Amino acid sequence: MNTVLIKPHFTEKSLKATSNSGFTFQVDQFATKSQIKEVIEATFAVKVVRISTRLSHVPGKRSATRRSTSR
């Protein structure tokens, strides 16, 4: 169950969110919001109000390039 939380994620933006009782964690890619909520409530003895998730390190679209032939 503890494999859901990988590590806390500290950036300038996430440190600003801590003043509003918001915290940022890196979690398992396949964890659901309900699993994340259960683990955080059990680990830190807090009541979770809301969870926002987003995928990171997703490869971007590849752009098409023209193949030119020269004489």
mmCIF file as Biopython writes it, N, C-alpha, C and O atoms, coordinates in Angstrom:
data_model
#
loop_
_atom_site.group_PDB
_atom_site.id
_atom_site.type_symbol
_atom_site.label_atom_id
_atom_site.label_alt_id
_atom_site.label_comp_id
_atom_site.label_asym_id
_atom_site.label_entity_id
_atom_site.label_seq_id
_atom_site.pdbx_PDB_ins_code
_atom_site.Cartn_x
_atom_site.Cartn_y
_atom_site.Cartn_z
_atom_site.occupancy
_atom_site.B_iso_or_equiv
_atom_site.auth_seq_id
_atom_site.auth_asym_id
_atom_site.pdbx_PDB_model_num
ATOM 1   N N  . MET A ? 1  ? 0.823   -1.196 0.000   1.0 0.0 1  A 1 
ATOM 2   C CA . MET A ? 1  ? 0.000   0.000  0.000   1.0 0.0 1  A 1 
ATOM 3   C C  . MET A ? 1  ? 0.866   1.258  0.000   1.0 0.0 1  A 1 
ATOM 4   O O  . MET A ? 1  ? 0.475   2.280  -0.565  1.0 0.0 1  A 1 
ATOM 5   N N  . ASN A ? 2  ? 2.026   1.190  0.623   1.0 0.0 2  A 1 
ATOM 6   C CA . ASN A ? 2  ? 2.894   2.355  0.705   1.0 0.0 2  A 1 
ATOM 7   C C  . ASN A ? 2  ? 3.661   2.583  -0.590  1.0 0.0 2  A 1 
ATOM 8   O O  . ASN A ? 2  ? 4.360   3.589  -0.712  1.0 0.0 2  A 1 
ATOM 9   N N  . THR A ? 3  ? 3.549   1.674  -1.564  1.0 0.0 3  A 1 
ATOM 10  C CA . THR A ? 3  ? 4.237   1.868  -2.835  1.0 0.0 3  A 1 
ATOM 11  C C  . THR A ? 3  ? 3.515   2.873  -3.727  1.0 0.0 3  A 1 
ATOM 12  O O  . THR A ? 3  ? 4.009   3.206  -4.805  1.0 0.0 3  A 1 
ATOM 13  N N  . VAL A ? 4  ? 2.356   3.359  -3.294  1.0 0.0 4  A 1 
ATOM 14  C CA . VAL A ? 4  ? 1.624   4.364  -4.068  1.0 0.0 4  A 1 
ATOM 15  C C  . VAL A ? 4  ? 2.376   5.685  -4.035  1.0 0.0 4  A 1 
ATOM 16  O O  . VAL A ? 4  ? 2.565   6.314  -5.076  1.0 0.0 4  A 1 
ATOM 17  N N  . LEU A ? 5  ? 2.811   6.117  -2.847  1.0 0.0 5  A 1 
ATOM 18  C CA . LEU A ? 5  ? 3.581   7.357  -2.721  1.0 0.0 5  A 1 
ATOM 19  C C  . LEU A ? 5  ? 5.043   7.066  -3.011  1.0 0.0 5  A 1 
ATOM 20  O O  . LEU A ? 5  ? 5.645   6.203  -2.372  1.0 0.0 5  A 1 
ATOM 21  N N  . ILE A ? 6  ? 5.611   7.775  -3.964  1.0 0.0 6  A 1 
ATOM 22  C CA . ILE A ? 6  ? 7.017   7.567  -4.297  1.0 0.0 6  A 1 
ATOM 23  C C  . ILE A ? 6  ? 7.892   8.530  -3.501  1.0 0.0 6  A 1 
ATOM 24  O O  . ILE A ? 6  ? 8.793   8.099  -2.781  1.0 0.0 6  A 1 
ATOM 25  N N  . LYS A ? 7  ? 7.632   9.843  -3.627  1.0 0.0 7  A 1 
ATOM 26  C CA . LYS A ? 7  ? 8.396   10.832 -2.868  1.0 0.0 7  A 1 
ATOM 27  C C  . LYS A ? 7  ? 7.689   12.177 -2.943  1.0 0.0 7  A 1 
ATOM 28  O O  . LYS A ? 7  ? 6.881   12.397 -3.845  1.0 0.0 7  A 1 
ATOM 29  N N  . PRO A ? 8  ? 7.980   13.086 -2.005  1.0 0.0 8  A 1 
ATOM 30  C CA . PRO A ? 8  ? 7.436   14.440 -2.113  1.0 0.0 8  A 1 
ATOM 31  C C  . PRO A ? 8  ? 8.092   15.167 -3.285  1.0 0.0 8  A 1 
ATOM 32  O O  . PRO A ? 8  ? 9.247   14.908 -3.621  1.0 0.0 8  A 1 
ATOM 33  N N  . HIS A ? 9  ? 7.352   16.065 -3.890  1.0 0.0 9  A 1 
ATOM 34  C CA . HIS A ? 9  ? 7.849   16.791 -5.063  1.0 0.0 9  A 1 
ATOM 35  C C  . HIS A ? 9  ? 7.972   18.265 -4.690  1.0 0.0 9  A 1 
ATOM 36  O O  . HIS A ? 9  ? 6.965   18.935 -4.458  1.0 0.0 9  A 1 
ATOM 37  N N  . PHE A ? 10 ? 9.204   18.769 -4.631  1.0 0.0 10 A 1 
ATOM 38  C CA . PHE A ? 10 ? 9.446   20.145 -4.218  1.0 0.0 10 A 1 
ATOM 39  C C  . PHE A ? 10 ? 9.866   20.994 -5.406  1.0 0.0 10 A 1 
ATOM 40  O O  . PHE A ? 10 ? 10.922  20.776 -6.000  1.0 0.0 10 A 1 
ATOM 41  N N  . THR A ? 11 ? 9.028   21.961 -5.741  1.0 0.0 11 A 1 
ATOM 42  C CA . THR A ? 11 ? 9.358   22.972 -6.733  1.0 0.0 11 A 1 
ATOM 43  C C  . THR A ? 11 ? 8.946   24.316 -6.157  1.0 0.0 11 A 1 
ATOM 44  O O  . THR A ? 11 ? 8.334   24.376 -5.091  1.0 0.0 11 A 1 
ATOM 45  N N  . GLU A ? 12 ? 9.270   25.370 -6.840  1.0 0.0 12 A 1 
ATOM 46  C CA . GLU A ? 12 ? 8.896   26.698 -6.360  1.0 0.0 12 A 1 
ATOM 47  C C  . GLU A ? 12 ? 7.371   26.830 -6.286  1.0 0.0 12 A 1 
ATOM 48  O O  . GLU A ? 12 ? 6.836   27.404 -5.338  1.0 0.0 12 A 1 
ATOM 49  N N  . LYS A ? 13 ? 6.690   26.302 -7.278  1.0 0.0 13 A 1 
ATOM 50  C CA . LYS A ? 13 ? 5.227   26.368 -7.306  1.0 0.0 13 A 1 
ATOM 51  C C  . LYS A ? 13 ? 4.609   25.518 -6.193  1.0 0.0 13 A 1 
ATOM 52  O O  . LYS A ? 13 ? 3.633   25.937 -5.570  1.0 0.0 13 A 1 
ATOM 53  N N  . SER A ? 14 ? 5.165   24.337 -5.936  1.0 0.0 14 A 1 
ATOM 54  C CA . SER A ? 14 ? 4.601   23.477 -4.895  1.0 0.0 14 A 1 
ATOM 55  C C  . SER A ? 14 ? 4.868   24.038 -3.501  1.0 0.0 14 A 1 
ATOM 56  O O  . SER A ? 14 ? 4.073   23.820 -2.587  1.0 0.0 14 A 1 
ATOM 57  N N  . LEU A ? 15 ? 5.968   24.753 -3.326  1.0 0.0 15 A 1 
ATOM 58  C CA . LEU A ? 15 ? 6.244   25.362 -2.027  1.0 0.0 15 A 1 
ATOM 59  C C  . LEU A ? 15 ? 5.285   26.517 -1.738  1.0 0.0 15 A 1 
ATOM 60  O O  . LEU A ? 15 ? 4.969   26.773 -0.576  1.0 0.0 15 A 1 
ATOM 61  N N  . LYS A ? 16 ? 4.820   27.214 -2.768  1.0 0.0 16 A 1 
ATOM 62  C CA . LYS A ? 16 ? 3.806   28.259 -2.574  1.0 0.0 16 A 1 
ATOM 63  C C  . LYS A ? 16 ? 2.478   27.641 -2.150  1.0 0.0 16 A 1 
ATOM 64  O O  . LYS A ? 16 ? 1.732   28.247 -1.382  1.0 0.0 16 A 1 
ATOM 65  N N  . ALA A ? 17 ? 2.178   26.448 -2.641  1.0 0.0 17 A 1 
ATOM 66  C CA . ALA A ? 17 ? 0.917   25.776 -2.317  1.0 0.0 17 A 1 
ATOM 67  C C  . ALA A ? 17 ? 0.887   25.299 -0.871  1.0 0.0 17 A 1 
ATOM 68  O O  . ALA A ? 17 ? -0.195  25.111 -0.314  1.0 0.0 17 A 1 
ATOM 69  N N  . THR A ? 18 ? 2.048   25.098 -0.248  1.0 0.0 18 A 1 
ATOM 70  C CA . THR A ? 18 ? 2.067   24.627 1.138   1.0 0.0 18 A 1 
ATOM 71  C C  . THR A ? 18 ? 1.529   25.677 2.095   1.0 0.0 18 A 1 
ATOM 72  O O  . THR A ? 18 ? 1.077   25.333 3.188   1.0 0.0 18 A 1 
ATOM 73  N N  . SER A ? 19 ? 1.565   26.947 1.714   1.0 0.0 19 A 1 
ATOM 74  C CA . SER A ? 19 ? 0.992   27.981 2.577   1.0 0.0 19 A 1 
ATOM 75  C C  . SER A ? 19 ? -0.531  27.865 2.632   1.0 0.0 19 A 1 
ATOM 76  O O  . SER A ? 19 ? -1.153  28.342 3.582   1.0 0.0 19 A 1 
ATOM 77  N N  . ASN A ? 20 ? -1.136  27.235 1.624   1.0 0.0 20 A 1 
ATOM 78  C CA . ASN A ? 20 ? -2.586  27.002 1.594   1.0 0.0 20 A 1 
ATOM 79  C C  . ASN A ? 20 ? -2.918  25.554 1.945   1.0 0.0 20 A 1 
ATOM 80  O O  . ASN A ? 20 ? -3.969  25.047 1.553   1.0 0.0 20 A 1 
ATOM 81  N N  . SER A ? 21 ? -2.038  24.892 2.674   1.0 0.0 21 A 1 
ATOM 82  C CA . SER A ? 21 ? -2.197  23.490 3.076   1.0 0.0 21 A 1 
ATOM 83  C C  . SER A ? 21 ? -2.275  22.548 1.880   1.0 0.0 21 A 1 
ATOM 84  O O  . SER A ? 21 ? -2.979  21.540 1.932   1.0 0.0 21 A 1 
ATOM 85  N N  . GLY A ? 22 ? -1.570  22.862 0.821   1.0 0.0 22 A 1 
ATOM 86  C CA . GLY A ? 22 ? -1.511  21.983 -0.344  1.0 0.0 22 A 1 
ATOM 87  C C  . GLY A ? 22 ? -0.146  21.333 -0.413  1.0 0.0 22 A 1 
ATOM 88  O O  . GLY A ? 22 ? 0.870   21.985 -0.170  1.0 0.0 22 A 1 
ATOM 89  N N  . PHE A ? 23 ? -0.114  20.058 -0.742  1.0 0.0 23 A 1 
ATOM 90  C CA . PHE A ? 23 ? 1.148   19.335 -0.810  1.0 0.0 23 A 1 
ATOM 91  C C  . PHE A ? 23 ? 1.225   18.580 -2.120  1.0 0.0 23 A 1 
ATOM 92  O O  . PHE A ? 23 ? 0.203   18.195 -2.687  1.0 0.0 23 A 1 
ATOM 93  N N  . THR A ? 24 ? 2.439   18.370 -2.597  1.0 0.0 24 A 1 
ATOM 94  C CA . THR A ? 24 ? 2.660   17.732 -3.884  1.0 0.0 24 A 1 
ATOM 95  C C  . THR A ? 24 ? 3.495   16.479 -3.687  1.0 0.0 24 A 1 
ATOM 96  O O  . THR A ? 24 ? 4.536   16.509 -3.031  1.0 0.0 24 A 1 
ATOM 97  N N  . PHE A ? 25 ? 3.027   15.373 -4.264  1.0 0.0 25 A 1 
ATOM 98  C CA . PHE A ? 25 ? 3.741   14.107 -4.167  1.0 0.0 25 A 1 
ATOM 99  C C  . PHE A ? 25 ? 3.873   13.491 -5.541  1.0 0.0 25 A 1 
ATOM 100 O O  . PHE A ? 25 ? 3.020   13.678 -6.408  1.0 0.0 25 A 1 
ATOM 101 N N  . GLN A ? 26 ? 4.949   12.756 -5.728  1.0 0.0 26 A 1 
ATOM 102 C CA . GLN A ? 26 ? 5.093   11.929 -6.907  1.0 0.0 26 A 1 
ATOM 103 C C  . GLN A ? 26 ? 4.489   10.579 -6.528  1.0 0.0 26 A 1 
ATOM 104 O O  . GLN A ? 26 ? 4.868   9.993  -5.513  1.0 0.0 26 A 1 
ATOM 105 N N  . VAL A ? 27 ? 3.559   10.085 -7.331  1.0 0.0 27 A 1 
ATOM 106 C CA . VAL A ? 27 ? 2.863   8.842  -7.008  1.0 0.0 27 A 1 
ATOM 107 C C  . VAL A ? 27 ? 2.999   7.854  -8.157  1.0 0.0 27 A 1 
ATOM 108 O O  . VAL A ? 27 ? 3.452   8.202  -9.247  1.0 0.0 27 A 1 
ATOM 109 N N  . ASP A ? 28 ? 2.599   6.616  -7.892  1.0 0.0 28 A 1 
ATOM 110 C CA . ASP A ? 28 ? 2.618   5.575  -8.907  1.0 0.0 28 A 1 
ATOM 111 C C  . ASP A ? 28 ? 1.711   5.972  -10.064 1.0 0.0 28 A 1 
ATOM 112 O O  . ASP A ? 28 ? 0.628   6.519  -9.849  1.0 0.0 28 A 1 
ATOM 113 N N  . GLN A ? 29 ? 2.143   5.703  -11.273 1.0 0.0 29 A 1 
ATOM 114 C CA . GLN A ? 29 ? 1.415   6.117  -12.467 1.0 0.0 29 A 1 
ATOM 115 C C  . GLN A ? 29 ? 0.024   5.484  -12.546 1.0 0.0 29 A 1 
ATOM 116 O O  . GLN A ? 29 ? -0.895  6.092  -13.095 1.0 0.0 29 A 1 
ATOM 117 N N  . PHE A ? 30 ? -0.144  4.290  -12.013 1.0 0.0 30 A 1 
ATOM 118 C CA . PHE A ? 30 ? -1.411  3.575  -12.134 1.0 0.0 30 A 1 
ATOM 119 C C  . PHE A ? 30 ? -2.273  3.671  -10.878 1.0 0.0 30 A 1 
ATOM 120 O O  . PHE A ? 30 ? -3.287  2.980  -10.780 1.0 0.0 30 A 1 
ATOM 121 N N  . ALA A ? 31 ? -1.895  4.512  -9.917  1.0 0.0 31 A 1 
ATOM 122 C CA . ALA A ? 31 ? -2.677  4.680  -8.691  1.0 0.0 31 A 1 
ATOM 123 C C  . ALA A ? 31 ? -3.907  5.538  -8.976  1.0 0.0 31 A 1 
ATOM 124 O O  . ALA A ? 31 ? -3.837  6.514  -9.723  1.0 0.0 31 A 1 
ATOM 125 N N  . THR A ? 32 ? -5.032  5.161  -8.370  1.0 0.0 32 A 1 
ATOM 126 C CA . THR A ? 32 ? -6.255  5.939  -8.535  1.0 0.0 32 A 1 
ATOM 127 C C  . THR A ? 32 ? -6.315  7.011  -7.451  1.0 0.0 32 A 1 
ATOM 128 O O  . THR A ? 32 ? -5.562  6.965  -6.478  1.0 0.0 32 A 1 
ATOM 129 N N  . LYS A ? 33 ? -7.217  7.975  -7.629  1.0 0.0 33 A 1 
ATOM 130 C CA . LYS A ? 33 ? -7.347  9.045  -6.646  1.0 0.0 33 A 1 
ATOM 131 C C  . LYS A ? 33 ? -7.786  8.505  -5.289  1.0 0.0 33 A 1 
ATOM 132 O O  . LYS A ? 33 ? -7.343  9.000  -4.253  1.0 0.0 33 A 1 
ATOM 133 N N  . SER A ? 34 ? -8.651  7.497  -5.286  1.0 0.0 34 A 1 
ATOM 134 C CA . SER A ? 34 ? -9.098  6.933  -4.009  1.0 0.0 34 A 1 
ATOM 135 C C  . SER A ? 34 ? -7.959  6.209  -3.295  1.0 0.0 34 A 1 
ATOM 136 O O  . SER A ? 34 ? -7.871  6.269  -2.068  1.0 0.0 34 A 1 
ATOM 137 N N  . GLN A ? 35 ? -7.086  5.526  -4.038  1.0 0.0 35 A 1 
ATOM 138 C CA . GLN A ? 35 ? -5.925  4.874  -3.424  1.0 0.0 35 A 1 
ATOM 139 C C  . GLN A ? 35 ? -4.971  5.910  -2.843  1.0 0.0 35 A 1 
ATOM 140 O O  . GLN A ? 35 ? -4.453  5.731  -1.740  1.0 0.0 35 A 1 
ATOM 141 N N  . ILE A ? 36 ? -4.737  6.989  -3.579  1.0 0.0 36 A 1 
ATOM 142 C CA . ILE A ? 36 ? -3.847  8.049  -3.105  1.0 0.0 36 A 1 
ATOM 143 C C  . ILE A ? 36 ? -4.415  8.670  -1.833  1.0 0.0 36 A 1 
ATOM 144 O O  . ILE A ? 36 ? -3.677  8.925  -0.881  1.0 0.0 36 A 1 
ATOM 145 N N  . LYS A ? 37 ? -5.721  8.912  -1.817  1.0 0.0 37 A 1 
ATOM 146 C CA . LYS A ? 37 ? -6.377  9.502  -0.651  1.0 0.0 37 A 1 
ATOM 147 C C  . LYS A ? 37 ? -6.232  8.607  0.576   1.0 0.0 37 A 1 
ATOM 148 O O  . LYS A ? 37 ? -5.911  9.097  1.659   1.0 0.0 37 A 1 
ATOM 149 N N  . GLU A ? 38 ? -6.462  7.306  0.425   1.0 0.0 38 A 1 
ATOM 150 C CA . GLU A ? 38 ? -6.347  6.368  1.548   1.0 0.0 38 A 1 
ATOM 151 C C  . GLU A ? 38 ? -4.941  6.360  2.129   1.0 0.0 38 A 1 
ATOM 152 O O  . GLU A ? 38 ? -4.769  6.395  3.348   1.0 0.0 38 A 1 
ATOM 153 N N  . VAL A ? 39 ? -3.941  6.316  1.264   1.0 0.0 39 A 1 
ATOM 154 C CA . VAL A ? 39 ? -2.553  6.246  1.728   1.0 0.0 39 A 1 
ATOM 155 C C  . VAL A ? 39 ? -2.147  7.527  2.446   1.0 0.0 39 A 1 
ATOM 156 O O  . VAL A ? 39 ? -1.496  7.467  3.489   1.0 0.0 39 A 1 
ATOM 157 N N  . ILE A ? 40 ? -2.519  8.676  1.908   1.0 0.0 40 A 1 
ATOM 158 C CA . ILE A ? 40 ? -2.146  9.947  2.536   1.0 0.0 40 A 1 
ATOM 159 C C  . ILE A ? 40 ? -2.836  10.099 3.886   1.0 0.0 40 A 1 
ATOM 160 O O  . ILE A ? 40 ? -2.210  10.538 4.851   1.0 0.0 40 A 1 
ATOM 161 N N  . GLU A ? 41 ? -4.123  9.741  3.970   1.0 0.0 41 A 1 
ATOM 162 C CA . GLU A ? 41 ? -4.836  9.848  5.245   1.0 0.0 41 A 1 
ATOM 163 C C  . GLU A ? 41 ? -4.265  8.892  6.290   1.0 0.0 41 A 1 
ATOM 164 O O  . GLU A ? 41 ? -4.188  9.243  7.467   1.0 0.0 41 A 1 
ATOM 165 N N  . ALA A ? 42 ? -3.864  7.693  5.877   1.0 0.0 42 A 1 
ATOM 166 C CA . ALA A ? 42 ? -3.304  6.730  6.824   1.0 0.0 42 A 1 
ATOM 167 C C  . ALA A ? 42 ? -1.890  7.114  7.251   1.0 0.0 42 A 1 
ATOM 168 O O  . ALA A ? 42 ? -1.531  6.945  8.416   1.0 0.0 42 A 1 
ATOM 169 N N  . THR A ? 43 ? -1.093  7.623  6.334   1.0 0.0 43 A 1 
ATOM 170 C CA . THR A ? 43 ? 0.302   7.939  6.627   1.0 0.0 43 A 1 
ATOM 171 C C  . THR A ? 43 ? 0.447   9.202  7.467   1.0 0.0 43 A 1 
ATOM 172 O O  . THR A ? 43 ? 1.224   9.222  8.421   1.0 0.0 43 A 1 
ATOM 173 N N  . PHE A ? 44 ? -0.291  10.254 7.123   1.0 0.0 44 A 1 
ATOM 174 C CA . PHE A ? 44 ? -0.091  11.550 7.764   1.0 0.0 44 A 1 
ATOM 175 C C  . PHE A ? 44 ? -1.188  11.936 8.748   1.0 0.0 44 A 1 
ATOM 176 O O  . PHE A ? 44 ? -1.119  13.020 9.328   1.0 0.0 44 A 1 
ATOM 177 N N  . ALA A ? 45 ? -2.187  11.102 8.957   1.0 0.0 45 A 1 
ATOM 178 C CA . ALA A ? 45 ? -3.291  11.349 9.891   1.0 0.0 45 A 1 
ATOM 179 C C  . ALA A ? 45 ? -3.955  12.701 9.630   1.0 0.0 45 A 1 
ATOM 180 O O  . ALA A ? 45 ? -4.122  13.512 10.541  1.0 0.0 45 A 1 
ATOM 181 N N  . VAL A ? 46 ? -4.330  12.925 8.371   1.0 0.0 46 A 1 
ATOM 182 C CA . VAL A ? 46 ? -5.012  14.153 7.960   1.0 0.0 46 A 1 
ATOM 183 C C  . VAL A ? 46 ? -6.266  13.786 7.180   1.0 0.0 46 A 1 
ATOM 184 O O  . VAL A ? 46 ? -6.442  12.636 6.776   1.0 0.0 46 A 1 
ATOM 185 N N  . LYS A ? 47 ? -7.133  14.764 6.974   1.0 0.0 47 A 1 
ATOM 186 C CA . LYS A ? 47 ? -8.336  14.581 6.159   1.0 0.0 47 A 1 
ATOM 187 C C  . LYS A ? 47 ? -8.072  15.209 4.798   1.0 0.0 47 A 1 
ATOM 188 O O  . LYS A ? 47 ? -7.829  16.413 4.708   1.0 0.0 47 A 1 
ATOM 189 N N  . VAL A ? 48 ? -8.116  14.412 3.746   1.0 0.0 48 A 1 
ATOM 190 C CA . VAL A ? 48 ? -7.874  14.901 2.393   1.0 0.0 48 A 1 
ATOM 191 C C  . VAL A ? 48 ? -9.168  15.489 1.851   1.0 0.0 48 A 1 
ATOM 192 O O  . VAL A ? 48 ? -10.210 14.835 1.863   1.0 0.0 48 A 1 
ATOM 193 N N  . VAL A ? 49 ? -9.093  16.732 1.373   1.0 0.0 49 A 1 
ATOM 194 C CA . VAL A ? 49 ? -10.267 17.415 0.840   1.0 0.0 49 A 1 
ATOM 195 C C  . VAL A ? 49 ? -10.375 17.210 -0.665  1.0 0.0 49 A 1 
ATOM 196 O O  . VAL A ? 49 ? -11.455 16.924 -1.181  1.0 0.0 49 A 1 
ATOM 197 N N  . ARG A ? 50 ? -9.249  17.356 -1.374  1.0 0.0 50 A 1 
ATOM 198 C CA . ARG A ? 50 ? -9.280  17.292 -2.833  1.0 0.0 50 A 1 
ATOM 199 C C  . ARG A ? 50 ? -7.948  16.767 -3.344  1.0 0.0 50 A 1 
ATOM 200 O O  . ARG A ? 50 ? -6.897  17.032 -2.760  1.0 0.0 50 A 1 
ATOM 201 N N  . ILE A ? 51 ? -8.003  16.022 -4.436  1.0 0.0 51 A 1 
ATOM 202 C CA . ILE A ? 51 ? -6.789  15.508 -5.068  1.0 0.0 51 A 1 
ATOM 203 C C  . ILE A ? 51 ? -6.813  15.898 -6.540  1.0 0.0 51 A 1 
ATOM 204 O O  . ILE A ? 51 ? -7.803  15.675 -7.236  1.0 0.0 51 A 1 
ATOM 205 N N  . SER A ? 52 ? -5.718  16.479 -7.001  1.0 0.0 52 A 1 
ATOM 206 C CA . SER A ? 52 ? -5.545  16.790 -8.416  1.0 0.0 52 A 1 
ATOM 207 C C  . SER A ? 52 ? -4.368  15.973 -8.922  1.0 0.0 52 A 1 
ATOM 208 O O  . SER A ? 52 ? -3.319  15.926 -8.281  1.0 0.0 52 A 1 
ATOM 209 N N  . THR A ? 53 ? -4.537  15.338 -10.057 1.0 0.0 53 A 1 
ATOM 210 C CA . THR A ? 53 ? -3.450  14.544 -10.622 1.0 0.0 53 A 1 
ATOM 211 C C  . THR A ? 53 ? -3.139  15.037 -12.020 1.0 0.0 53 A 1 
ATOM 212 O O  . THR A ? 53 ? -3.983  15.624 -12.697 1.0 0.0 53 A 1 
ATOM 213 N N  . ARG A ? 54 ? -1.911  14.786 -12.436 1.0 0.0 54 A 1 
ATOM 214 C CA . ARG A ? 54 ? -1.522  15.077 -13.813 1.0 0.0 54 A 1 
ATOM 215 C C  . ARG A ? 54 ? -0.364  14.170 -14.186 1.0 0.0 54 A 1 
ATOM 216 O O  . ARG A ? 54 ? 0.437   13.784 -13.335 1.0 0.0 54 A 1 
ATOM 217 N N  . LEU A ? 55 ? -0.283  13.840 -15.445 1.0 0.0 55 A 1 
ATOM 218 C CA . LEU A ? 55 ? 0.816   13.024 -15.942 1.0 0.0 55 A 1 
ATOM 219 C C  . LEU A ? 55 ? 1.970   13.938 -16.306 1.0 0.0 55 A 1 
ATOM 220 O O  . LEU A ? 55 ? 1.770   15.012 -16.873 1.0 0.0 55 A 1 
ATOM 221 N N  . SER A ? 56 ? 3.159   13.512 -15.984 1.0 0.0 56 A 1 
ATOM 222 C CA . SER A ? 56 ? 4.329   14.277 -16.386 1.0 0.0 56 A 1 
ATOM 223 C C  . SER A ? 56 ? 5.290   13.353 -17.105 1.0 0.0 56 A 1 
ATOM 224 O O  . SER A ? 56 ? 5.167   12.131 -17.035 1.0 0.0 56 A 1 
ATOM 225 N N  . HIS A ? 57 ? 6.219   13.929 -17.776 1.0 0.0 57 A 1 
ATOM 226 C CA . HIS A ? 57 ? 7.209   13.203 -18.565 1.0 0.0 57 A 1 
ATOM 227 C C  . HIS A ? 57 ? 6.548   12.373 -19.661 1.0 0.0 57 A 1 
ATOM 228 O O  . HIS A ? 57 ? 6.986   11.265 -19.967 1.0 0.0 57 A 1 
ATOM 229 N N  . VAL A ? 58 ? 5.489   12.926 -20.244 1.0 0.0 58 A 1 
ATOM 230 C CA . VAL A ? 58 ? 4.842   12.279 -21.372 1.0 0.0 58 A 1 
ATOM 231 C C  . VAL A ? 58 ? 5.520   12.802 -22.630 1.0 0.0 58 A 1 
ATOM 232 O O  . VAL A ? 58 ? 5.615   14.016 -22.810 1.0 0.0 58 A 1 
ATOM 233 N N  . PRO A ? 59 ? 5.990   11.927 -23.494 1.0 0.0 59 A 1 
ATOM 234 C CA . PRO A ? 59 ? 6.674   12.421 -24.689 1.0 0.0 59 A 1 
ATOM 235 C C  . PRO A ? 59 ? 5.734   13.237 -25.570 1.0 0.0 59 A 1 
ATOM 236 O O  . PRO A ? 59 ? 4.565   12.886 -25.728 1.0 0.0 59 A 1 
ATOM 237 N N  . GLY A ? 60 ? 6.243   14.317 -26.138 1.0 0.0 60 A 1 
ATOM 238 C CA . GLY A ? 60 ? 5.437   15.186 -26.978 1.0 0.0 60 A 1 
ATOM 239 C C  . GLY A ? 60 ? 5.221   14.603 -28.359 1.0 0.0 60 A 1 
ATOM 240 O O  . GLY A ? 60 ? 5.773   13.557 -28.699 1.0 0.0 60 A 1 
ATOM 241 N N  . LYS A ? 61 ? 4.419   15.286 -29.145 1.0 0.0 61 A 1 
ATOM 242 C CA . LYS A ? 61 ? 4.164   14.832 -30.504 1.0 0.0 61 A 1 
ATOM 243 C C  . LYS A ? 61 ? 5.407   15.050 -31.356 1.0 0.0 61 A 1 
ATOM 244 O O  . LYS A ? 61 ? 6.150   16.013 -31.166 1.0 0.0 61 A 1 
ATOM 245 N N  . ARG A ? 62 ? 5.612   14.163 -32.271 1.0 0.0 62 A 1 
ATOM 246 C CA . ARG A ? 62 ? 6.733   14.314 -33.187 1.0 0.0 62 A 1 
ATOM 247 C C  . ARG A ? 62 ? 6.249   15.094 -34.401 1.0 0.0 62 A 1 
ATOM 248 O O  . ARG A ? 62 ? 5.165   14.836 -34.924 1.0 0.0 62 A 1 
ATOM 249 N N  . SER A ? 63 ? 7.039   16.027 -34.832 1.0 0.0 63 A 1 
ATOM 250 C CA . SER A ? 63 ? 6.644   16.813 -35.993 1.0 0.0 63 A 1 
ATOM 251 C C  . SER A ? 63 ? 7.127   16.126 -37.267 1.0 0.0 63 A 1 
ATOM 252 O O  . SER A ? 63 ? 8.185   15.498 -37.298 1.0 0.0 63 A 1 
ATOM 253 N N  . ALA A ? 64 ? 6.337   16.263 -38.290 1.0 0.0 64 A 1 
ATOM 254 C CA . ALA A ? 64 ? 6.685   15.658 -39.568 1.0 0.0 64 A 1 
ATOM 255 C C  . ALA A ? 64 ? 7.713   16.533 -40.273 1.0 0.0 64 A 1 
ATOM 256 O O  . ALA A ? 64 ? 7.633   17.760 -40.228 1.0 0.0 64 A 1 
ATOM 257 N N  . THR A ? 65 ? 8.655   15.908 -40.908 1.0 0.0 65 A 1 
ATOM 258 C CA . THR A ? 65 ? 9.649   16.645 -41.684 1.0 0.0 65 A 1 
ATOM 259 C C  . THR A ? 65 ? 9.561   16.196 -43.137 1.0 0.0 65 A 1 
ATOM 260 O O  . THR A ? 65 ? 9.191   15.059 -43.430 1.0 0.0 65 A 1 
ATOM 261 N N  . ARG A ? 66 ? 9.900   17.085 -44.015 1.0 0.0 66 A 1 
ATOM 262 C CA . ARG A ? 66 ? 9.868   16.760 -45.440 1.0 0.0 66 A 1 
ATOM 263 C C  . ARG A ? 66 ? 11.174  16.108 -45.847 1.0 0.0 66 A 1 
ATOM 264 O O  . ARG A ? 66 ? 12.258  16.479 -45.397 1.0 0.0 66 A 1 
ATOM 265 N N  . ARG A ? 67 ? 11.032  15.146 -46.695 1.0 0.0 67 A 1 
ATOM 266 C CA . ARG A ? 67 ? 12.224  14.544 -47.282 1.0 0.0 67 A 1 
ATOM 267 C C  . ARG A ? 67 ? 12.413  15.175 -48.659 1.0 0.0 67 A 1 
ATOM 268 O O  . ARG A ? 67 ? 11.533  15.106 -49.516 1.0 0.0 67 A 1 
ATOM 269 N N  . SER A ? 68 ? 13.534  15.766 -48.845 1.0 0.0 68 A 1 
ATOM 270 C CA . SER A ? 68 ? 13.761  16.404 -50.139 1.0 0.0 68 A 1 
ATOM 271 C C  . SER A ? 68 ? 14.777  15.602 -50.938 1.0 0.0 68 A 1 
ATOM 272 O O  . SER A ? 68 ? 15.710  15.017 -50.387 1.0 0.0 68 A 1 
ATOM 273 N N  . THR A ? 69 ? 14.579  15.589 -52.207 1.0 0.0 69 A 1 
ATOM 274 C CA . THR A ? 69 ? 15.538  14.929 -53.086 1.0 0.0 69 A 1 
ATOM 275 C C  . THR A ? 69 ? 16.264  16.006 -53.875 1.0 0.0 69 A 1 
ATOM 276 O O  . THR A ? 69 ? 15.650  16.966 -54.341 1.0 0.0 69 A 1 
ATOM 277 N N  . SER A ? 70 ? 17.519  15.849 -54.018 1.0 0.0 70 A 1 
ATOM 278 C CA . SER A ? 70 ? 18.288  16.839 -54.765 1.0 0.0 70 A 1 
ATOM 279 C C  . SER A ? 70 ? 18.921  16.176 -55.975 1.0 0.0 70 A 1 
ATOM 280 O O  . SER A ? 70 ? 19.178  14.973 -55.978 1.0 0.0 70 A 1 
ATOM 281 N N  . ARG A ? 71 ? 19.162  16.961 -56.980 1.0 0.0 71 A 1 
ATOM 282 C CA . ARG A ? 71 ? 19.784  16.442 -58.203 1.0 0.0 71 A 1 
ATOM 283 C C  . ARG A ? 71 ? 21.228  16.787 -58.247 1.0 0.0 71 A 1 
ATOM 284 O O  . ARG A ? 71 ? 21.918  16.433 -59.203 1.0 0.0 71 A 1 
#
